[in-house]
Amino acid sequence: MLPQNVEEFLDSEIVNNQTDYRDLRTVILNGTLKRSPEPSHTEGLISIATHILSGVGAQVDVLRLVDHTVPPGVYPDMREHGWEVDDWPDLYHRLIEPADILVLASPVWLGDQSSMTRLAIERLYGWSSELNPAGQWSYYGKVGGALVTGNEDGGKHCAAQMLYALSHIGFTIPPQADSYWTGEAGPGPSYLDGNRGARNHWTTRNAVFAAWNMLHTARRLKDAGGIPAYGNVTFNWDLSQPDNPNPEHRA
């Protein structure tokens, strides 16, 4: 069990850390439906991970998709498909493309992810057909994780879907790369209500493990130059079907 002063314990781990993570960048996509500056329960759990990530010097950007104009779609720029405004291309190039770690964070609604989190996954998917210099999909060499909050069941279900989606489009998923808080079944307190989530050592421990495991994995991938480009290079395969355009970018 963690000591009562959790922050003091986390800080001791940070101080005793011997690995340099200052060149790593993290972006956390908060799928809350609440626009800033309204308090977000999901951001409460995010703060546990960011305490570790920023504490060791990694750059951390937390983004609420609901604060931006991001239309639905599975193409990189939806302005090319009838939408007048699309903030996603700028967000992608400014935050996601240079990131070493990407975390999907979502509240639970009716046992599933929020619409903003599904939107983030769809828009990430739209860029998955881009290639890195080695000819691999664009997310190869990046690390993914998941955080989930709510006051009903669905934490593991949401994390499973979120982590699978990231893995499918090329992200590397470390061991124990997720944490969730869903409270008791039925209507009840959420993560920040009465500070209940922050007092739950199981959720806090898993968030801490997830943060460290993402850092460890990202460090090793970056030092190794990414995933080895052997047996997974797209140049060796032509699966295009020009007569049947398909948003399955990675088909």
C-alpha positions in Angstrom: 0.0 0.0 0.0 1.2 3.5 -0.8 2.0 5.8 2.2 -0.7 8.3 3.1 1.2 11.2 1.5 1.1 9.9 -2.0 2.7 12.9 -3.6 5.7 12.6 -1.3 6.1 9.0 -2.3 5.8 9.9 -6.0 8.4 12.7 -5.6 10.8 10.3 -3.9 10.6 8.1 -7.0 11.2 11.0 -9.3 14.2 12.3 -7.3 15.8 8.8 -7.2 15.3 8.2 -11.0 18.6 7.8 -12.8 17.3 8.0 -16.4 17.1 11.1 -18.5 13.6 11.7 -20.0 13.9 15.4 -20.8 13.9 14.9 -24.6 10.6 13.0 -24.5 7.3 14.6 -25.4 3.8 13.5 -24.3 0.4 14.5 -25.4 -2.7 13.5 -23.5 -6.1 13.7 -25.3 -8.7 14.3 -22.6 -12.1 13.1 -24.0 -14.1 15.0 -21.4 -17.3 16.6 -22.7 -16.7 19.7 -20.5 -15.1 22.7 -22.1 -12.3 24.5 -20.3 -12.1 25.8 -17.6 -14.9 23.6 -16.2 -13.3 21.0 -13.9 -12.8 17.6 -15.4 -12.9 14.4 -13.3 -10.8 12.7 -16.0 -8.2 15.5 -15.7 -8.0 14.6 -12.0 -6.7 11.1 -12.9 -4.5 12.6 -15.7 -2.8 14.7 -13.0 -1.3 11.6 -11.4 0.4 10.6 -14.6 1.5 14.1 -15.5 3.1 14.4 -12.0 5.4 11.6 -13.0 5.9 12.6 -16.6 6.6 16.2 -16.1 8.5 15.5 -12.8 11.2 13.7 -14.7 11.4 16.5 -17.3 9.3 15.2 -20.1 7.2 17.8 -21.9 3.5 17.2 -21.4 0.6 18.7 -23.3 -3.0 18.0 -22.2 -5.6 18.7 -24.8 -9.4 18.7 -24.6 -10.7 18.0 -28.0 -14.0 19.6 -27.0 -12.3 23.0 -26.8 -11.5 22.8 -30.6 -13.4 22.5 -33.8 -12.7 18.9 -34.9 -15.2 17.4 -37.3 -15.8 13.7 -37.5 -14.0 11.7 -40.2 -11.2 9.3 -41.0 -9.2 11.6 -43.3 -6.3 13.8 -42.3 -8.0 17.1 -43.2 -11.8 17.2 -43.3 -11.7 20.6 -45.0 -10.9 18.6 -48.1 -14.2 16.7 -47.6 -16.7 19.5 -47.2 -16.0 21.0 -43.7 -15.2 24.7 -43.5 -13.1 24.4 -40.3 -10.9 21.6 -39.0 -8.4 22.3 -36.2 -7.2 18.7 -36.2 -4.4 19.0 -38.8 -2.7 21.8 -36.8 -3.1 19.9 -33.5 -1.6 16.8 -35.2 1.4 18.6 -36.6 2.0 20.7 -33.5 1.4 18.1 -30.7 0.9 14.6 -31.9 3.4 14.2 -34.7 6.4 15.2 -32.5 5.1 13.2 -29.4 6.9 10.1 -28.2 3.9 9.2 -25.9 0.2 9.6 -26.6 -2.4 8.9 -23.9 -6.1 8.6 -24.5 -8.1 9.6 -21.4 -11.9 9.2 -21.4 -14.9 9.4 -19.1 -17.3 6.5 -19.2 -20.8 7.1 -20.6 -23.3 4.2 -20.7 -20.4 1.8 -20.1 -18.3 3.1 -23.1 -15.9 5.8 -24.1 -17.0 9.4 -24.7 -17.8 10.7 -28.1 -14.7 12.9 -27.9 -12.5 9.9 -27.4 -14.0 8.0 -30.3 -13.6 11.1 -32.4 -9.9 11.3 -31.4 -9.4 7.7 -32.4 -11.0 8.2 -35.7 -9.0 11.3 -36.5 -5.7 9.6 -35.3 -6.7 6.8 -37.7 -6.9 9.3 -40.5 -3.1 9.9 -40.3 -2.2 6.3 -39.9 -1.5 5.8 -43.6 1.3 8.3 -43.5 4.8 6.8 -43.5 8.0 7.5 -41.5 11.4 7.7 -43.2 11.8 3.9 -42.9 8.6 3.2 -44.8 6.6 2.2 -41.7 3.3 3.6 -40.6 3.6 7.0 -39.0 2.9 5.9 -35.4 5.6 3.2 -35.3 8.0 4.1 -32.5 5.4 6.0 -30.5 4.0 4.7 -27.2 0.3 4.6 -26.2 -1.6 4.4 -23.0 -5.1 4.9 -21.6 -6.8 6.5 -18.5 -10.5 6.1 -17.8 -12.9 7.7 -15.2 -16.6 7.5 -14.4 -19.1 6.5 -11.7 -20.3 3.3 -13.4 -18.9 0.1 -14.8 -16.9 0.0 -18.0 -13.3 0.9 -17.1 -11.6 -2.2 -18.4 -13.9 -2.4 -21.5 -13.0 1.2 -22.4 -9.3 0.7 -21.8 -9.3 -2.5 -23.9 -10.9 -0.7 -26.9 -8.6 2.4 -26.6 -5.4 0.4 -26.3 -6.4 -2.0 -29.2 -7.1 1.0 -31.4 -3.7 2.5 -30.6 -1.9 -0.8 -31.2 -3.7 -1.4 -34.4 -2.6 1.8 -36.0 1.1 1.3 -34.9 1.5 2.5 -31.3 3.6 0.3 -28.9 1.6 -0.5 -25.8 3.8 -1.1 -22.7 2.7 -3.5 -19.9 0.0 -2.2 -17.6 -0.4 0.9 -19.7 -3.8 1.9 -18.3 -5.6 2.9 -15.1 -9.3 3.6 -14.3 -11.6 4.8 -11.6 -15.3 4.0 -11.9 -16.5 4.1 -8.3 -19.5 2.0 -7.2 -22.1 0.8 -9.7 -24.9 3.1 -10.4 -25.2 6.9 -9.9 -22.7 8.2 -7.4 -19.5 10.2 -6.9 -17.0 10.7 -9.7 -13.2 10.9 -9.4 -12.9 14.4 -7.9 -16.0 14.2 -5.7 -14.8 14.2 -2.1 -11.4 13.5 -3.5 -12.5 9.8 -3.6 -10.5 8.8 -6.7 -7.3 10.4 -5.4 -7.6 8.3 -2.2 -7.9 5.1 -4.1 -4.4 3.6 -3.9 -5.3 0.9 -6.5 -6.1 3.5 -9.2 -3.2 5.7 -8.2 -0.7 2.8 -8.2 -1.9 1.7 -11.7 -1.6 5.3 -13.0 1.9 5.5 -11.6 2.9 2.2 -13.2 1.4 3.3 -16.5 3.3 6.5 -16.5 6.7 4.9 -15.7 6.1 2.0 -18.1 5.3 4.5 -20.9 8.5 6.4 -20.0 10.6 3.3 -20.0 9.2 2.0 -23.3 9.5 5.4 -25.0 13.1 5.8 -23.8 14.1 2.4 -25.2 12.3 2.9 -28.5 13.8 6.4 -29.0 17.4 5.2 -28.1 17.0 2.3 -30.5 15.8 4.5 -33.4 12.2 3.1 -33.2 10.8 -0.3 -34.2 13.3 -2.2 -36.5 12.3 -1.8 -40.1 12.5 -5.4 -41.2 9.4 -7.4 -42.2 7.1 -4.4 -41.7 8.0 -2.0 -44.5 5.0 -0.9 -46.5 7.1 -0.3 -49.7 7.1 -4.1 -50.2 3.3 -4.3 -50.5 0.9 -2.7 -53.0 -2.6 -3.2 -51.8 -4.1 -0.2 -53.5 -7.4 -0.5 -55.3 -7.8 2.7 -57.3 -11.2 1.7 -58.6 -12.5 1.2 -55.0 -11.5 4.2 -52.9 -11.7 3.2 -49.3 -11.1 5.1 -46.0 -9.3 2.0 -44.8 -6.0 3.9 -44.9 -3.9 1.0 -43.9 -5.5 -1.7 -46.2 
